[in-house]
């Protein structure tokens, strides 16, 4: 257990480790690449979880948004609150889920390693001639351990992604409640997820070459995408927000 | 389309390519009058690399095809290989309509030789804007989409691209699924 918590502490204080996470939050379709690259934690404070880091992130983000989008104050305000709301939710998520996932993953890795040792050396006295003498007995154990570890890894991976999607709803909700105007966030979301950000950055030839290896039908791919996505689909988020808007008696944008 | 085609990654080519491709010549008027964009005097057709066996046969046929198209159209034809291993036939001609005609002739020739499924895209370059504008015609989708690289890395001017779409949608079969607007970076045009 001590090993896990020391790992947390490291993740927690080293801001450079946070950057990929920040990138991850923004990389999923809703934000263009330029924004992803401008986001960095506050270096002066050297503490990614200091509130000023969150503010800096959102300030940079919405300076960028102001360039691209018509400067409607309400939209920006909403986006700002959303960012901060999301930031703190993500922070909690980082502690809880990352811990859970990391714990499970590390455990799985450890088990696999020990499984390997057992498999290779056949307990304590296996000695040199491991293949002919002990191979038959040890392989099933090694296999079982390996399968268990793999399953643990897969489950923890899906769990992280699932909770991430629920966090996103929670952040939407927080933002809607703080501003008291969910319709603003809805319009901001629509704007951000609009056409511009659906245009790919990849090259046609590159994609075409890859396509030759795609034997999984696209419908299955979509199913897997929803399972592994870190963000819920836009329609669902808008649906959830319009639900809140109705509860608050606000217009549904 | 049968299961076998799906498994082998084969896709049907979309409808009569001729009319779709030639829509660009009509759209060129709008490009010029509304956006100040004119053909940069070059268009190209890009197709997938051939397998070794096909290559030997295709090599002769292709050269014959290019020679006959060149004498017929009077356009200048160039052949290039790009870094992806794709082959380009570049047509240099100041007149867009001639470019389109020549490219269509090359595409047709390739199709007749059985390389229709190798056809990837026809690309036309336009100048006059902040960045060069490319109209890409995807043979599999049977539609055009705009491509405006800004010149730095793999960046593209999405705002400009969307404006082009909005302005030309009525005259040109524009690809509606924006997620398929793949670029052709460093096109040798």
Contacts between the chains, C-beta under 8 A, distances in Angstrom:
chain1	res1	chain2	res2	distance
A	32	B	158	7.8
A	33	B	155	8.0
A	68	B	159	7.7
A	195	B	158	8.0
A	195	B	162	5.7
A	195	B	178	5.5
A	196	B	158	4.5
A	196	B	159	6.9
A	196	B	162	6.4
A	197	B	158	7.9
A	198	B	178	4.2
A	198	B	179	5.1
A	199	B	156	7.1
A	199	B	158	5.2
A	199	B	161	6.5
A	199	B	178	5.2
A	199	B	179	7.6
A	199	B	181	5.0
A	200	B	179	6.1
A	200	B	180	7.6
A	200	B	181	6.4
A	200	B	182	5.5
A	200	B	183	7.6
A	201	B	154	5.1
A	201	B	155	7.6
A	201	B	156	7.1
A	201	B	183	7.4
A	202	B	154	7.6
A	202	B	182	5.8
A	202	B	183	7.4
A	203	B	84	7.4
A	203	B	154	7.5
A	203	B	182	6.2
A	203	B	183	5.7
A	203	B	184	6.5
A	203	B	185	5.3
A	204	B	120	6.6
A	204	B	121	6.1
A	204	B	136	7.1
A	204	B	138	7.4
A	204	B	182	3.8
A	204	B	183	6.6
A	204	B	184	5.3
A	205	B	46	7.3
A	205	B	82	7.4
A	205	B	84	4.1
A	205	B	86	5.3
A	205	B	120	6.9
A	205	B	184	6.9
A	206	B	84	6.8
A	206	B	182	8.0
A	207	B	182	5.3
A	208	B	48	6.8
A	208	B	120	5.9
A	209	B	84	7.1
A	211	B	9	6.2
A	212	B	9	5.6
A	214	B	9	6.7
A	215	B	7	6.1
A	215	B	9	7.4
A	217	B	6	6.7
